[in-house]
Amino acid sequence: MLILFYIVASFVIIIDQLTKYWIRTYLSVGDTMVVWEGVLNFTHIQNSGAAFGLFEGFGRLFVPVAIIIAIVSIFMLNKGYINGKVLEIGTALFVGGAVGNAIDRILFNQVTDFIHFQFRQGIPNLADYALSFGVVLIFIDSVIVDAIRKRRATEPETEINEKNYDQGR
């Protein structure tokens, strides 16, 4: 299953970097392009902090954190501590987002943000959304899927329960 992790994490990093490159190439800092009137704009800003503009000016501190997260995640995957599709995809999204933003911090000392939904505050990028969605999936696996596993472990063994368990993960 490691291949799923590498595909998802690589996809996030590549798409994140391509979209940021496009924004840096075609929009000057502060410029806005309307994508969907009243809903979505691309507004080019540079963020020297963390995801969603937090910790402004301390972005460089997150580079070693991203590297450690990636190394620990790959180690845990190889050792079998991260198993199941939900947890694996969540971890891949988190790692891909962390590495995508770390690349910007290393190359530019700041992160390119551009996704501006009119109905919410903040201007994140794809890596920020991948990080956030990855955390949600990790939480779902850790709380909900784990509770389902525990419940199934306490149910009496029947042919139906075994069949459902095999199809679940």
GUTORVEX-413214 format. One record per residue: residue number from 1; residue in three letters; x, y, z of N, C-alpha, C in turn. Coordinates in Angstrom, 1 decimal. Layout:
DRENBA;seq;type;n_u;n_v;n_w;ca_u;ca_v;ca_w;c_u;c_v;c_w
DRENBA;NUM;ALA;X;Y;Z;X;Y;Z;X;Y;Z
...
% end
This chain:
DRENBA;seq;type;n_u;n_v;n_w;ca_u;ca_v;ca_w;c_u;c_v;c_w
DRENBA;1;MET;0.8;-1.2;0.0;0.0;0.0;0.0;0.8;1.3;0.0
DRENBA;2;LEU;2.2;1.1;0.2;3.0;2.3;0.2;2.9;3.1;-1.1
DRENBA;3;ILE;2.6;2.5;-2.2;2.5;3.2;-3.5;1.4;4.2;-3.4
DRENBA;4;LEU;0.3;4.0;-2.7;-0.8;5.0;-2.6;-0.3;6.2;-1.9
DRENBA;5;PHE;0.5;6.0;-0.9;1.0;7.2;-0.1;1.9;8.0;-1.1
DRENBA;6;TYR;2.8;7.4;-1.8;3.7;8.1;-2.6;3.0;8.8;-3.8
DRENBA;7;ILE;2.0;8.1;-4.4;1.2;8.8;-5.5;0.5;10.0;-5.0
DRENBA;8;VAL;-0.2;9.9;-3.8;-1.0;11.0;-3.3;0.0;12.2;-2.9
DRENBA;9;ALA;1.0;11.9;-2.1;1.9;12.9;-1.7;2.6;13.6;-2.9
DRENBA;10;SER;3.0;12.8;-3.8;3.7;13.4;-5.0;2.7;14.2;-5.8
DRENBA;11;PHE;1.5;13.8;-6.0;0.5;14.5;-6.7;0.2;15.9;-6.1
DRENBA;12;VAL;0.1;15.9;-4.7;-0.1;17.1;-4.0;1.1;18.1;-4.2
DRENBA;13;ILE;2.3;17.6;-4.1;3.5;18.4;-4.2;3.5;19.0;-5.7
DRENBA;14;ILE;3.3;18.2;-6.7;3.5;18.6;-8.1;2.4;19.6;-8.4
DRENBA;15;ILE;1.1;19.3;-8.1;0.0;20.3;-8.4;0.2;21.6;-7.6
DRENBA;16;ASP;0.6;21.5;-6.4;0.8;22.7;-5.6;1.9;23.5;-6.2
DRENBA;17;GLN;3.0;23.0;-6.6;4.1;23.7;-7.1;3.7;24.3;-8.5
DRENBA;18;LEU;3.0;23.5;-9.3;2.6;24.0;-10.6;1.6;25.2;-10.5
DRENBA;19;THR;0.7;25.1;-9.6;-0.3;26.2;-9.4;0.4;27.5;-8.9
DRENBA;20;LYS;1.3;27.3;-7.9;2.1;28.4;-7.4;2.9;29.1;-8.5
DRENBA;21;TYR;3.6;28.2;-9.3;4.4;28.8;-10.4;3.5;29.6;-11.4
DRENBA;22;TRP;2.4;29.1;-11.7;1.4;29.8;-12.6;1.1;31.1;-12.0
DRENBA;23;ILE;0.7;31.1;-10.7;0.3;32.4;-10.1;1.5;33.4;-10.1
DRENBA;24;ARG;2.7;32.9;-9.7;3.9;33.8;-9.7;4.2;34.3;-11.1
DRENBA;25;THR;3.9;33.5;-12.1;4.2;33.9;-13.5;3.2;34.9;-14.0
DRENBA;26;TYR;1.9;34.7;-13.7;0.9;35.5;-14.4;0.2;36.6;-13.6
DRENBA;27;LEU;0.4;36.6;-12.3;-0.2;37.6;-11.4;0.9;38.2;-10.5
DRENBA;28;SER;1.0;39.5;-10.5;1.9;40.2;-9.6;1.4;40.1;-8.2
DRENBA;29;VAL;2.2;40.3;-7.2;1.8;40.2;-5.8;0.7;41.3;-5.7
DRENBA;30;GLY;-0.4;40.9;-5.1;-1.5;41.9;-4.9;-2.6;41.9;-6.0
DRENBA;31;ASP;-2.2;41.3;-7.1;-3.2;41.3;-8.2;-4.2;40.2;-8.0
DRENBA;32;THR;-5.4;40.4;-8.6;-6.5;39.4;-8.4;-7.1;39.1;-9.8
DRENBA;33;MET;-7.4;37.8;-10.0;-8.1;37.3;-11.2;-9.4;36.7;-10.7
DRENBA;34;VAL;-10.5;37.2;-11.3;-11.8;36.6;-10.9;-11.9;35.3;-11.6
DRENBA;35;VAL;-12.2;34.2;-10.9;-12.4;32.9;-11.4;-13.9;32.6;-11.6
DRENBA;36;TRP;-14.6;32.9;-10.5;-16.0;32.7;-10.4;-16.6;33.9;-9.7
DRENBA;37;GLU;-17.2;34.7;-10.4;-17.8;36.0;-9.8;-18.5;35.8;-8.5
DRENBA;38;GLY;-18.1;36.5;-7.5;-18.7;36.4;-6.2;-18.4;35.2;-5.3
DRENBA;39;VAL;-17.6;34.3;-5.9;-17.3;33.0;-5.2;-15.8;32.8;-5.0
DRENBA;40;LEU;-15.1;32.8;-6.1;-13.6;32.5;-6.1;-12.8;33.4;-6.9
DRENBA;41;ASN;-11.8;34.0;-6.3;-10.7;34.8;-7.0;-9.4;34.1;-6.7
DRENBA;42;PHE;-8.5;34.3;-7.6;-7.1;34.0;-7.4;-6.4;35.4;-7.1
DRENBA;43;THR;-6.0;35.5;-5.8;-5.3;36.8;-5.4;-3.9;36.4;-4.9
DRENBA;44;HIS;-2.9;36.9;-5.6;-1.5;36.5;-5.3;-1.0;37.3;-4.1
DRENBA;45;ILE;-0.7;36.6;-3.0;-0.1;37.1;-1.9;1.1;36.3;-1.5
DRENBA;46;GLN;2.0;36.8;-0.7;3.2;36.1;-0.2;3.1;36.0;1.3
DRENBA;47;ASN;3.2;34.8;1.8;3.0;34.6;3.2;4.3;34.1;3.8
DRENBA;48;SER;4.8;34.8;4.8;6.1;34.4;5.5;5.8;33.6;6.7
DRENBA;49;GLY;4.5;33.2;6.9;4.2;32.5;8.1;3.8;31.0;7.8
DRENBA;50;ALA;2.9;30.5;8.5;2.4;29.1;8.3;1.1;29.1;7.6
DRENBA;51;ALA;0.5;27.9;7.6;-0.8;27.8;6.9;-1.8;28.8;7.3
DRENBA;52;PHE;-2.5;29.3;6.3;-3.6;30.3;6.6;-3.1;31.6;7.2
DRENBA;53;GLY;-1.8;31.9;7.0;-1.3;33.2;7.5;-0.9;33.2;9.0
DRENBA;54;LEU;-0.9;32.0;9.6;-0.5;32.0;11.1;1.0;32.1;11.2
DRENBA;55;PHE;1.5;32.6;12.3;2.9;32.8;12.7;3.7;33.5;11.6
DRENBA;56;GLU;3.1;34.7;11.2;3.8;35.5;10.2;5.2;35.8;10.6
DRENBA;57;GLY;6.1;35.6;9.6;7.5;35.9;9.8;8.3;34.7;10.4
DRENBA;58;PHE;7.7;33.7;10.7;8.4;32.5;11.3;8.3;31.3;10.4
DRENBA;59;GLY;8.1;31.5;9.1;7.9;30.4;8.2;9.1;29.5;8.1
DRENBA;60;ARG;10.3;30.0;8.1;11.5;29.2;8.0;11.6;28.1;9.1
DRENBA;61;LEU;11.0;28.4;10.2;11.1;27.4;11.3;10.3;26.1;10.9
DRENBA;62;PHE;9.4;26.2;9.9;8.6;25.1;9.6;9.3;24.2;8.5
DRENBA;63;VAL;10.4;24.6;8.0;11.1;23.7;7.0;11.6;22.5;7.7
DRENBA;64;PRO;12.4;22.6;8.8;12.8;21.3;9.5;11.6;20.5;10.0
DRENBA;65;VAL;10.5;21.1;10.4;9.3;20.4;10.9;8.8;19.6;9.7
DRENBA;66;ALA;8.7;20.2;8.5;8.2;19.5;7.3;9.1;18.3;7.0
DRENBA;67;ILE;10.4;18.5;7.1;11.3;17.4;6.8;11.2;16.3;7.8
DRENBA;68;ILE;11.1;16.6;9.0;10.9;15.6;10.1;9.6;14.8;9.9
DRENBA;69;ILE;8.5;15.6;9.6;7.2;14.9;9.4;7.3;13.9;8.2
DRENBA;70;ALA;7.9;14.3;7.1;8.0;13.4;6.0;8.8;12.2;6.3
DRENBA;71;ILE;10.0;12.4;7.0;10.8;11.2;7.4;10.1;10.3;8.3
DRENBA;72;VAL;9.5;10.9;9.4;8.8;10.0;10.4;7.6;9.3;9.7
DRENBA;73;SER;6.9;10.0;8.8;5.8;9.3;8.2;6.2;8.2;7.3
DRENBA;74;ILE;7.3;8.4;6.5;7.8;7.3;5.7;8.3;6.1;6.5
DRENBA;75;PHE;9.0;6.4;7.6;9.4;5.4;8.5;8.2;4.6;9.1
DRENBA;76;MET;7.2;5.3;9.6;6.0;4.7;10.1;5.3;3.8;9.1
DRENBA;77;LEU;5.2;4.3;7.9;4.6;3.5;6.8;5.4;2.3;6.5
DRENBA;78;ASN;6.7;2.4;6.5;7.5;1.2;6.2;7.5;0.2;7.3
DRENBA;79;LYS;7.2;0.6;8.6;7.1;-0.3;9.7;5.7;-0.8;9.9
DRENBA;80;GLY;4.8;-0.3;9.1;3.4;-0.8;9.3;2.5;-0.1;10.3
DRENBA;81;TYR;3.0;1.0;10.9;2.2;1.7;11.9;1.1;2.6;11.2
DRENBA;82;ILE;1.3;2.9;10.0;0.3;3.7;9.3;-0.3;2.7;8.3
DRENBA;83;ASN;-1.5;2.2;8.6;-2.2;1.2;7.7;-3.6;1.6;7.5
DRENBA;84;GLY;-4.2;1.1;6.5;-5.5;1.5;6.1;-5.5;2.7;5.2
DRENBA;85;LYS;-6.5;2.6;4.2;-6.5;3.7;3.2;-6.7;5.1;3.7
DRENBA;86;VAL;-7.7;5.2;4.7;-8.0;6.6;5.2;-6.8;7.2;5.8
DRENBA;87;LEU;-6.1;6.4;6.7;-4.9;7.0;7.4;-3.8;7.2;6.4
DRENBA;88;GLU;-3.6;6.3;5.5;-2.5;6.5;4.5;-2.8;7.7;3.6
DRENBA;89;ILE;-4.0;7.9;3.1;-4.3;9.1;2.3;-4.2;10.3;3.1
DRENBA;90;GLY;-4.7;10.3;4.3;-4.6;11.5;5.2;-3.2;11.9;5.5
DRENBA;91;THR;-2.3;10.9;5.8;-0.9;11.2;6.0;-0.2;11.7;4.7
DRENBA;92;ALA;-0.6;11.1;3.6;0.0;11.5;2.3;-0.4;13.0;2.0
DRENBA;93;LEU;-1.6;13.3;2.3;-2.1;14.7;2.0;-1.3;15.7;3.0
DRENBA;94;PHE;-1.2;15.3;4.2;-0.5;16.1;5.2;1.0;16.3;4.8
DRENBA;95;VAL;1.7;15.2;4.5;3.1;15.3;4.1;3.2;16.1;2.8
DRENBA;96;GLY;2.4;15.8;1.8;2.4;16.5;0.5;2.3;18.0;0.7
DRENBA;97;GLY;1.3;18.4;1.6;1.1;19.8;1.9;2.3;20.5;2.6
DRENBA;98;ALA;2.8;19.7;3.6;4.0;20.2;4.3;5.2;20.4;3.5
DRENBA;99;VAL;5.4;19.4;2.6;6.6;19.5;1.7;6.4;20.6;0.6
DRENBA;100;GLY;5.2;20.7;0.1;4.9;21.7;-0.9;5.2;23.1;-0.4
DRENBA;101;ASN;4.8;23.4;0.8;5.0;24.7;1.4;6.5;24.9;1.8
DRENBA;102;ALA;7.1;23.8;2.2;8.6;23.8;2.6;9.4;24.2;1.4
DRENBA;103;ILE;9.0;23.7;0.2;9.8;24.0;-1.0;9.7;25.5;-1.3
DRENBA;104;ASP;8.6;26.1;-1.1;8.5;27.6;-1.3;9.3;28.3;-0.3
DRENBA;105;ARG;9.3;27.8;1.0;10.1;28.5;2.0;11.6;28.4;1.8
DRENBA;106;ILE;12.0;27.3;1.3;13.5;27.1;0.9;13.8;28.0;-0.3
DRENBA;107;LEU;13.0;28.0;-1.3;13.4;28.7;-2.5;13.1;30.2;-2.4
DRENBA;108;PHE;12.1;30.6;-1.7;11.6;32.0;-1.8;11.6;32.7;-0.4
DRENBA;109;ASN;11.8;31.9;0.7;11.7;32.4;2.1;10.3;32.8;2.4
DRENBA;110;GLN;9.3;32.4;1.6;7.9;32.7;1.9;7.1;31.7;1.0
DRENBA;111;VAL;5.8;31.7;1.2;4.9;30.8;0.5;3.9;31.6;-0.4
DRENBA;112;THR;3.7;31.2;-1.6;2.7;31.8;-2.5;1.3;31.3;-2.1
DRENBA;113;ASP;0.5;32.2;-1.8;-0.9;31.9;-1.5;-1.8;32.6;-2.5
DRENBA;114;PHE;-3.0;32.0;-2.9;-3.7;32.6;-3.9;-5.2;32.2;-4.0
DRENBA;115;ILE;-5.7;31.2;-3.3;-7.1;30.8;-3.4;-7.9;31.6;-2.4
DRENBA;116;HIS;-8.7;32.5;-3.0;-9.5;33.5;-2.2;-11.0;33.2;-2.4
DRENBA;117;PHE;-11.6;32.4;-1.6;-13.0;32.2;-1.6;-13.7;33.4;-0.9
DRENBA;118;GLN;-14.7;34.0;-1.6;-15.3;35.3;-1.2;-16.1;35.1;0.1
DRENBA;119;PHE;-16.5;33.9;0.4;-17.3;33.6;1.6;-16.5;33.2;2.9
DRENBA;120;ARG;-15.2;33.3;2.8;-14.4;33.0;4.0;-13.2;33.9;4.0
DRENBA;121;GLN;-12.6;34.0;5.2;-11.4;34.8;5.4;-10.2;34.0;5.0
DRENBA;122;GLY;-9.1;34.7;4.7;-7.8;34.1;4.4;-7.7;33.7;3.0
DRENBA;123;ILE;-6.4;33.6;2.6;-6.1;33.3;1.2;-5.0;32.2;1.3
DRENBA;124;PRO;-5.4;30.9;1.3;-4.4;29.8;1.4;-4.0;29.4;0.0
DRENBA;125;ASN;-3.3;28.2;-0.1;-2.9;27.6;-1.3;-3.3;26.1;-1.3
DRENBA;126;LEU;-3.0;25.4;-2.3;-3.4;24.0;-2.4;-2.8;23.2;-1.3
DRENBA;127;ALA;-1.5;23.5;-0.9;-0.8;22.7;0.1;-1.5;22.9;1.5
DRENBA;128;ASP;-2.0;24.2;1.7;-2.7;24.4;3.0;-4.0;23.6;3.1
DRENBA;129;TYR;-4.7;23.5;1.9;-5.9;22.7;1.9;-5.6;21.2;2.1
DRENBA;130;ALA;-4.5;20.7;1.5;-4.1;19.3;1.6;-3.7;19.0;3.0
DRENBA;131;LEU;-3.0;19.9;3.7;-2.6;19.8;5.1;-3.9;19.6;5.9
DRENBA;132;SER;-4.8;20.5;5.7;-6.1;20.6;6.5;-6.9;19.3;6.3
DRENBA;133;PHE;-7.1;18.9;5.0;-7.9;17.8;4.7;-7.2;16.5;5.2
DRENBA;134;GLY;-5.9;16.5;5.2;-5.1;15.4;5.7;-5.3;15.2;7.2
DRENBA;135;VAL;-5.3;16.3;7.9;-5.6;16.2;9.4;-7.0;15.7;9.6
DRENBA;136;VAL;-8.0;16.1;8.8;-9.4;15.6;9.0;-9.4;14.1;8.8
DRENBA;137;LEU;-8.7;13.6;7.7;-8.7;12.2;7.5;-8.0;11.4;8.6
DRENBA;138;ILE;-6.9;11.9;9.1;-6.2;11.3;10.2;-7.1;11.2;11.4
DRENBA;139;PHE;-7.8;12.3;11.7;-8.7;12.3;12.8;-9.8;11.3;12.6
DRENBA;140;ILE;-10.4;11.3;11.4;-11.5;10.3;11.1;-11.0;8.9;11.4
DRENBA;141;ASP;-9.8;8.6;10.9;-9.2;7.2;11.0;-9.0;7.0;12.5
DRENBA;142;SER;-8.4;7.9;13.2;-8.0;7.7;14.6;-9.2;7.6;15.5
DRENBA;143;VAL;-10.2;8.3;15.2;-11.4;8.3;16.1;-12.5;7.4;15.6
DRENBA;144;ILE;-13.0;7.6;14.5;-14.2;6.9;14.0;-13.8;5.5;13.5
DRENBA;145;VAL;-12.9;5.4;12.6;-12.5;4.1;12.1;-12.0;3.2;13.2
DRENBA;146;ASP;-11.2;3.8;14.1;-10.7;3.0;15.2;-11.8;2.5;16.1
DRENBA;147;ALA;-12.8;3.3;16.4;-14.0;2.9;17.2;-14.7;1.8;16.5
DRENBA;148;ILE;-14.8;1.8;15.2;-15.5;0.7;14.4;-14.7;-0.5;14.5
DRENBA;149;ARG;-13.4;-0.5;14.4;-12.5;-1.6;14.6;-12.7;-2.3;16.0
DRENBA;150;LYS;-12.7;-1.4;17.0;-12.9;-1.9;18.4;-14.2;-2.6;18.6
DRENBA;151;ARG;-15.3;-1.9;18.0;-16.6;-2.5;18.1;-16.7;-3.9;17.4
DRENBA;152;ARG;-16.1;-4.0;16.3;-16.1;-5.2;15.5;-15.3;-6.3;16.3
DRENBA;153;ALA;-14.2;-5.9;17.0;-13.4;-6.9;17.7;-14.2;-7.5;18.9
DRENBA;154;THR;-15.2;-6.7;19.4;-15.9;-7.2;20.6;-17.2;-8.0;20.1
DRENBA;155;GLU;-17.6;-7.9;18.9;-18.8;-8.6;18.4;-18.4;-10.1;18.3
DRENBA;156;PRO;-19.4;-10.9;18.5;-19.2;-12.4;18.3;-18.9;-12.7;16.9
DRENBA;157;GLU;-18.0;-13.6;16.7;-17.6;-14.0;15.3;-18.7;-14.7;14.6
DRENBA;158;THR;-19.2;-14.2;13.5;-20.2;-14.8;12.7;-19.7;-14.7;11.2
DRENBA;159;GLU;-20.3;-15.4;10.4;-19.9;-15.4;9.0;-20.2;-14.0;8.4
DRENBA;160;ILE;-21.3;-13.4;8.8;-21.7;-12.0;8.3;-20.6;-11.0;8.8
DRENBA;161;ASN;-20.3;-11.0;10.1;-19.3;-10.1;10.6;-18.0;-10.2;9.9
DRENBA;162;GLU;-17.5;-11.4;9.7;-16.2;-11.6;9.1;-16.3;-11.1;7.6
DRENBA;163;LYS;-17.4;-11.3;6.9;-17.5;-10.8;5.6;-17.4;-9.3;5.6
DRENBA;164;ASN;-18.2;-8.6;6.4;-18.2;-7.2;6.5;-16.9;-6.6;6.9
DRENBA;165;TYR;-16.2;-7.3;7.8;-14.8;-6.8;8.2;-13.8;-6.8;7.1
DRENBA;166;ASP;-13.9;-8.0;6.3;-13.0;-8.1;5.2;-13.2;-7.0;4.1
DRENBA;167;GLN;-14.4;-6.6;4.0;-14.7;-5.6;2.9;-14.4;-4.2;3.4
DRENBA;168;GLY;-14.3;-4.0;4.8;-14.2;-2.6;5.3;-12.9;-2.0;5.1
DRENBA;169;ARG;-11.8;-2.7;5.1;-10.4;-2.0;4.9;-9.6;-2.9;4.1
% end
